């Protein structure tokens, strides 16, 4: 993909206004790219990154470092206005087709967040070109409901293995329900990507937990070789206390979608990971009361005006299921999956296959998840499923201690 020079500012100008910090030490080593403020009403990541870069600079003699790190601000106009977005959600437009359309448009035709995305893409492209692998991408967010900190990942084994190094619960499968998140786009390039939700928008502790996650990412990726005193150990236990020791994996099973024209009101009192009973009233959508369809866990209930996700349901994944799916994926299902009835190659690219639900009705989505596939619904009779393991650049991370 190439962009017209007239449609983007020079990278130096983009860096000047968007870089929270940049630091390079030693030779080689990993490259970590942190994002804060992709949503403008979620500034905790920006504040946390500023504090980490400040400490790395003021106490640089106390650290032994190797590699390069970048802290990038996301939606600058929305951060200034303290709103989730100005024209459209910056974390819902990162698809190949949409980025192609944006790149081919005149600058005067672009909406606010489309300009932001184009600048971020240009900066990322330069970082990847000029910095050394392995690459890590970590995106910081907060929620409108009370929550413990948690991690979200696209379900590739490289993401799982890295996420397991942190004392926080991990959510799988969000890519099946959301169109165009930044990290899903980057994941298609094969890199390790983690989303980190540090707490509630208005909770000052969200900044503290974001800082803790930054330090631990720097440690686990191998950027920090030595740190002063008990800094890293203290940050680990700080985050562990915040998550109440919850390091389980969960999977999203349902999303209540809303759009800008809907009248949605979430009933008060629900918290992230809260257990709810079947039949409990949850929200009102366009005058219709929404109830829990099953006994389940509620996830990310929406207590703000902007947003396209009213709430999700999640369920815990057993350790045995995680181990089984990891073992099955080594069978390289992509070599034989199109031999199954109702499954054929897709025009969506080499990583995807088309499933005809009228023929392949005996194969559940859980079956495809075990094989490393995640689905996108095309119509009522068809799914396109994508193999996350084929996308993953596992060889880039094979020598990393956390991967072994």
C-alpha positions as CSV (number, residue, x, y, z in Angstrom):
1,X,0.0,0.0,0.0
2,X,1.4,3.4,-0.9
3,X,0.2,6.8,0.0
4,X,0.3,10.1,-2.0
5,X,2.9,12.4,-0.6
6,X,0.3,15.3,-0.7
7,X,-2.1,13.4,1.5
8,X,0.2,13.1,4.5
9,X,2.4,15.4,6.5
10,X,6.1,14.7,6.7
11,X,7.1,12.1,9.3
12,X,9.1,14.7,11.2
13,X,6.0,16.9,11.7
14,X,4.0,13.9,12.7
15,X,6.6,12.9,15.2
16,X,6.8,16.4,16.7
17,X,3.2,16.5,17.6
18,X,2.4,12.8,18.3
19,X,5.5,11.4,20.0
20,X,5.1,11.2,23.8
21,X,8.6,9.8,24.0
22,X,11.3,7.8,22.1
23,X,14.3,6.1,23.6
24,X,17.0,3.9,22.0
25,X,19.7,2.2,23.9
26,X,22.3,-0.4,23.0
27,X,22.4,-2.3,19.7
28,X,19.7,-4.5,18.4
29,X,17.1,-5.5,21.0
30,X,13.3,-5.3,20.7
31,X,11.2,-2.4,19.5
32,X,8.1,-1.6,21.5
33,X,5.4,0.8,20.3
34,X,2.9,2.0,22.9
35,X,-0.4,3.8,22.1
36,X,-2.3,6.1,24.4
37,X,-5.4,8.1,23.8
38,X,-6.7,6.3,20.7
39,X,-10.0,7.3,22.3
40,X,-9.9,10.9,23.5
41,X,-11.8,10.3,26.7
42,X,-9.2,7.8,27.8
43,X,-6.0,9.8,28.5
44,X,-4.6,7.4,31.2
45,X,-2.2,5.8,28.8
46,X,-0.8,9.1,27.6
47,X,-0.2,10.2,31.3
48,X,1.4,6.8,32.1
49,X,3.7,6.9,29.2
50,X,4.8,10.4,30.0
51,X,5.7,9.3,33.6
52,X,7.7,6.2,32.4
53,X,9.7,8.2,29.8
54,X,10.4,10.8,32.5
55,X,11.8,8.3,34.9
56,X,13.8,6.5,32.3
57,X,15.4,9.9,31.5
58,X,16.0,11.3,35.0
59,X,17.4,8.0,36.3
60,X,19.0,6.7,33.2
61,X,22.2,5.7,35.1
62,X,20.2,3.3,37.1
63,X,18.9,1.3,34.1
64,X,20.5,-1.1,31.8
65,X,18.5,-1.0,28.5
66,X,18.8,-2.6,25.1
67,X,16.4,-1.8,22.2
68,X,14.0,1.0,21.3
69,X,10.6,2.2,22.6
70,X,8.1,4.7,21.3
71,X,5.1,6.3,23.0
72,X,2.5,7.6,20.6
73,X,-0.6,9.7,21.2
74,X,-3.6,8.6,19.3
75,X,-6.6,10.8,18.6
76,X,-5.1,14.3,19.3
77,X,-8.3,16.4,18.5
78,X,-10.5,14.1,20.6
79,X,-8.0,14.2,23.5
80,X,-8.1,17.9,23.4
81,X,-11.9,17.9,23.5
82,X,-12.0,15.0,26.0
83,X,-14.4,13.0,23.9
84,X,-14.2,9.4,22.5
85,X,-14.0,10.7,19.0
86,X,-14.9,13.8,16.9
87,X,-16.3,12.4,13.6
88,X,-15.9,8.6,13.8
89,X,-14.2,6.0,16.1
90,X,-10.4,5.9,15.4
91,X,-10.4,2.3,16.7
92,X,-13.0,1.1,14.2
93,X,-11.6,2.1,10.8
94,X,-8.4,0.0,10.5
95,X,-9.4,-2.4,7.7
96,X,-7.4,-2.8,4.5
97,X,-10.2,-1.6,2.3
98,X,-10.9,1.5,4.5
99,X,-7.2,2.4,4.7
100,X,-7.0,2.1,0.9
101,X,-10.0,4.5,0.6
102,X,-8.5,7.0,3.0
103,X,-5.1,6.9,1.3
104,X,-6.7,7.6,-2.1
105,X,-8.7,10.6,-0.8
106,X,-7.8,14.2,-0.9
107,X,-6.8,15.7,2.5
108,X,-9.7,18.1,2.3
109,X,-12.1,15.1,2.0
110,X,-10.9,13.3,5.1
111,X,-12.8,13.3,8.4
112,X,-10.9,14.1,11.6
113,X,-10.1,10.5,12.6
114,X,-9.2,9.5,9.0
115,X,-6.5,12.1,9.1
116,X,-5.3,10.8,12.4
117,X,-5.2,7.2,11.1
118,X,-3.2,8.2,8.1
119,X,-0.6,10.0,10.2
120,X,-0.3,7.1,12.6
121,X,0.1,4.6,9.8
122,X,2.8,6.7,8.2
123,X,4.7,6.9,11.5
124,X,4.3,3.1,12.1
125,X,5.6,2.4,8.7
126,X,8.7,4.4,9.3
127,X,9.3,2.8,12.7
128,X,9.1,-0.7,11.3
129,X,11.3,0.2,8.4
130,X,14.1,1.8,10.5
131,X,13.9,-0.1,13.8
132,X,14.9,-3.7,14.7
133,X,12.7,-6.7,15.4
134,X,11.1,-8.2,17.3
135,X,8.2,-5.7,17.4
136,X,5.6,-5.3,20.1
137,X,2.5,-3.2,20.0
138,X,0.6,-2.3,23.1
139,X,-2.6,-0.1,23.1
140,X,-3.9,1.5,26.4
141,X,-7.5,2.0,27.1
142,X,-9.9,2.6,30.0
143,X,-13.6,1.7,30.5
144,X,-16.8,3.6,31.4
145,X,-17.7,0.9,34.0
146,X,-15.9,-0.1,37.1
147,X,-13.4,-2.9,36.3
148,X,-10.2,-4.7,37.3
149,X,-7.4,-4.3,34.7
150,X,-7.4,-6.8,31.9
151,X,-5.8,-7.7,28.6
152,X,-7.4,-8.1,25.2
153,X,-5.8,-10.0,22.3
154,X,-6.5,-11.5,18.9
155,X,-6.3,-15.3,19.3
156,X,-2.8,-16.2,18.0
157,X,-0.4,-18.3,20.1
158,X,2.3,-15.6,20.1
159,X,-0.2,-13.2,21.7
160,X,-1.4,-15.8,24.2
161,X,2.2,-16.7,25.3
162,X,3.2,-13.0,25.8
163,X,-0.1,-12.2,27.5
164,X,0.4,-15.1,30.0
165,X,3.5,-13.3,31.4
166,X,1.3,-10.7,33.1
167,X,-0.8,-10.9,36.3
168,X,-4.1,-10.0,34.5
169,X,-7.1,-11.7,32.9
170,X,-7.0,-12.1,29.2
171,X,-10.0,-11.7,26.8
172,X,-10.0,-13.7,23.5
173,X,-12.2,-13.3,20.5
174,X,-13.0,-9.6,20.4
175,X,-12.0,-9.4,16.8
176,X,-15.0,-11.5,15.8
177,X,-17.3,-8.8,17.1
178,X,-15.5,-5.5,16.2
179,X,-14.7,-4.1,12.8
180,X,-11.5,-2.2,12.4
181,X,-9.6,-2.1,15.7
182,X,-6.0,-0.8,15.3
183,X,-4.4,-3.9,16.9
184,X,-6.4,-6.3,14.7
185,X,-5.0,-4.5,11.7
186,X,-1.4,-4.7,13.0
187,X,-2.0,-8.3,14.0
188,X,-2.5,-9.2,10.3
189,X,1.1,-8.2,9.7
190,X,2.2,-10.9,12.2
191,X,3.3,-8.9,15.2
192,X,2.6,-9.4,18.9
193,X,-0.2,-7.0,19.9
194,X,-1.8,-6.5,23.3
195,X,-4.6,-4.2,24.4
196,X,-4.6,-3.2,28.0
197,X,-7.6,-1.8,29.8
198,X,-6.3,-0.3,33.1
199,X,-9.5,0.7,34.8
200,X,-12.3,3.2,34.8
201,X,-12.0,6.5,32.8
202,X,-12.3,8.6,36.0
203,X,-10.2,6.5,38.3
204,X,-6.7,7.9,39.0
205,X,-5.5,4.4,39.6
206,X,-5.9,3.7,35.9
207,X,-2.8,5.7,35.3
208,X,-0.9,3.8,38.0
209,X,-1.9,0.4,36.5
210,X,-1.0,1.6,33.0
211,X,2.4,2.5,34.3
212,X,2.8,-0.9,35.8
213,X,1.9,-2.6,32.6
214,X,4.4,-0.5,30.6
215,X,7.2,-1.5,33.0
216,X,6.3,-5.1,32.8
217,X,6.1,-5.1,29.0
218,X,9.6,-3.5,28.8
219,X,10.9,-6.2,31.1
220,X,9.2,-9.2,29.4
221,X,10.2,-8.0,25.9
222,X,13.8,-7.8,27.1
223,X,14.2,-4.0,26.8
224,X,15.1,-3.7,30.5
225,X,18.1,-5.7,31.5
226,X,18.5,-4.0,34.9
227,X,16.2,-1.7,36.8
228,X,16.7,0.2,40.1
229,X,15.8,-1.6,43.4
230,X,12.5,-3.4,43.5
231,X,10.8,-1.3,40.8
232,X,9.7,-4.2,38.6
233,X,8.8,-6.5,41.4
234,X,6.7,-3.8,43.0
235,X,4.9,-3.0,39.7
236,X,4.2,-6.7,39.2
237,X,2.5,-7.1,42.6
238,X,0.8,-3.7,42.2
239,X,-1.0,-5.0,39.1
240,X,-1.6,-8.5,40.7
241,X,-3.4,-6.8,43.6
242,X,-5.5,-4.7,41.2
243,X,-6.6,-7.8,39.3
244,X,-7.2,-9.8,42.5
245,X,-4.9,-12.5,41.2
246,X,-7.2,-13.2,38.2
247,X,-5.1,-14.6,35.4
248,X,-7.8,-16.6,33.7
249,X,-8.6,-16.6,30.0
250,X,-12.1,-15.6,28.8
251,X,-13.9,-15.7,25.5
252,X,-16.5,-13.3,24.2
253,X,-19.8,-15.0,23.4
254,X,-22.2,-12.2,22.7
255,X,-22.2,-8.5,21.9
256,X,-25.2,-6.0,22.1
257,X,-24.5,-3.7,19.2
258,X,-25.6,-0.1,19.2
259,X,-25.1,2.8,16.8
260,X,-25.3,6.5,16.8
261,X,-29.0,6.6,16.0
262,X,-30.0,4.2,18.8
263,X,-31.4,5.3,22.2
264,X,-29.4,3.1,24.6
265,X,-29.4,3.2,28.4
266,X,-27.4,0.8,30.5
267,X,-29.0,0.2,33.9
268,X,-26.8,1.2,36.8
269,X,-24.8,-1.1,39.0
270,X,-23.1,-3.5,36.6
271,X,-19.3,-4.0,36.8
272,X,-16.9,-5.7,34.4
273,X,-16.6,-9.5,35.0
274,X,-19.8,-9.3,37.1
275,X,-21.9,-12.5,37.3
276,X,-25.5,-12.1,36.2
277,X,-28.5,-14.4,36.2
278,X,-30.7,-15.3,33.2
279,X,-33.6,-12.8,33.0
280,X,-31.9,-9.9,34.8
281,X,-32.8,-6.6,33.1
282,X,-29.6,-5.1,31.7
283,X,-30.5,-2.1,29.5
284,X,-33.1,-0.4,27.4
285,X,-32.5,-0.1,23.6
286,X,-34.9,2.0,21.6
287,X,-37.6,1.4,24.2
288,X,-37.1,-2.4,24.4
289,X,-35.8,-3.8,27.6
290,X,-32.8,-6.1,27.2
291,X,-32.5,-9.0,29.6
292,X,-29.7,-11.5,30.2
293,X,-30.4,-14.5,27.9
294,X,-28.4,-16.9,30.2
295,X,-26.4,-17.1,33.4
296,X,-23.2,-15.5,32.4
297,X,-20.5,-12.8,33.0
298,X,-21.1,-9.3,31.8
299,X,-18.3,-7.5,30.1
300,X,-17.7,-3.8,29.3
301,X,-21.2,-2.4,30.0
302,X,-21.5,1.0,28.3
303,X,-21.9,4.0,30.6
304,X,-21.1,6.8,28.2
305,X,-22.9,8.4,25.2
306,X,-20.4,7.5,22.5
307,X,-19.7,3.9,21.6
308,X,-21.0,1.0,19.5
309,X,-20.9,-1.8,22.1
310,X,-23.7,-1.8,24.7
311,X,-22.3,-4.8,26.5
312,X,-20.7,-8.2,26.0
313,X,-21.1,-11.6,27.6
314,X,-18.0,-13.6,28.3
315,X,-17.2,-17.1,29.7
316,X,-14.1,-18.5,31.2
317,X,-11.9,-20.8,29.1
318,X,-10.5,-23.8,31.0
319,X,-6.8,-24.5,31.0
320,X,-7.4,-27.8,29.3
321,X,-9.1,-26.1,26.4
322,X,-6.3,-23.7,25.9
323,X,-3.7,-26.5,25.9
324,X,-5.8,-28.6,23.5
325,X,-6.2,-25.8,21.1
326,X,-2.5,-25.0,21.2
327,X,-1.7,-28.7,20.4
328,X,-4.3,-29.0,17.6
329,X,-3.0,-25.8,15.9
330,X,0.3,-27.6,15.4
331,X,-1.5,-30.0,13.1
332,X,-1.6,-27.1,10.5
333,X,-5.3,-27.3,9.8
334,X,-5.0,-24.9,6.9
335,X,-3.6,-27.8,4.8
336,X,-6.7,-29.9,5.1
337,X,-9.6,-27.7,6.3
338,X,-11.0,-27.2,2.7
339,X,-11.5,-30.9,2.5
340,X,-14.4,-30.6,5.0
341,X,-17.9,-30.4,3.5
342,X,-19.1,-26.8,3.0
343,X,-15.6,-25.3,3.5
344,X,-13.8,-23.8,0.5
345,X,-11.1,-21.2,-0.3
346,X,-12.2,-17.6,0.2
347,X,-11.6,-14.6,-2.1
348,X,-10.8,-12.7,1.1
349,X,-7.1,-13.7,1.0
350,X,-4.7,-16.5,1.7
351,X,-5.5,-16.6,5.4
352,X,-9.3,-17.1,5.1
353,X,-11.7,-19.8,4.0
354,X,-15.5,-19.6,3.4
355,X,-17.9,-21.8,5.4
356,X,-21.3,-22.5,4.0
357,X,-23.4,-22.9,7.2
358,X,-26.1,-24.8,5.3
359,X,-23.7,-27.6,4.6
360,X,-21.2,-27.3,7.4
361,X,-23.8,-26.9,10.1
362,X,-22.3,-29.7,12.2
363,X,-19.1,-27.7,12.7
364,X,-19.5,-25.2,15.5
365,X,-17.5,-21.9,15.9
366,X,-15.8,-23.6,18.9
367,X,-14.4,-26.2,16.5
368,X,-12.9,-23.6,14.2
369,X,-11.5,-21.7,17.3
370,X,-9.6,-24.9,18.3
371,X,-8.0,-24.9,14.8
372,X,-6.9,-21.3,15.1
373,X,-9.7,-19.7,13.1
374,X,-11.8,-16.7,14.0
375,X,-14.9,-15.9,12.0
376,X,-16.7,-12.9,10.4
377,X,-20.3,-13.3,9.3
378,X,-20.9,-12.6,5.6
379,X,-24.6,-13.3,5.5
380,X,-27.0,-15.7,7.3
381,X,-25.6,-18.7,5.4
382,X,-21.9,-17.9,5.2
383,X,-18.9,-17.2,7.4
384,X,-15.4,-16.2,6.4
385,X,-12.9,-17.7,8.9
386,X,-9.3,-16.5,9.3
387,X,-6.3,-18.4,10.5
388,X,-4.5,-16.3,13.1
389,X,-1.6,-18.7,13.2
390,X,-0.9,-18.3,9.5
391,X,-0.8,-14.5,10.0
392,X,1.5,-14.7,13.0
393,X,5.2,-14.1,12.4
394,X,6.2,-16.7,15.0
395,X,9.8,-17.0,13.8
396,X,10.4,-13.3,14.8
397,X,9.9,-14.3,18.5
398,X,11.2,-17.8,18.6
399,X,14.4,-16.8,20.5
400,X,12.5,-14.7,23.1
401,X,12.5,-16.2,26.6
402,X,8.7,-15.8,27.0
403,X,8.1,-17.7,23.8
404,X,9.9,-20.9,24.7
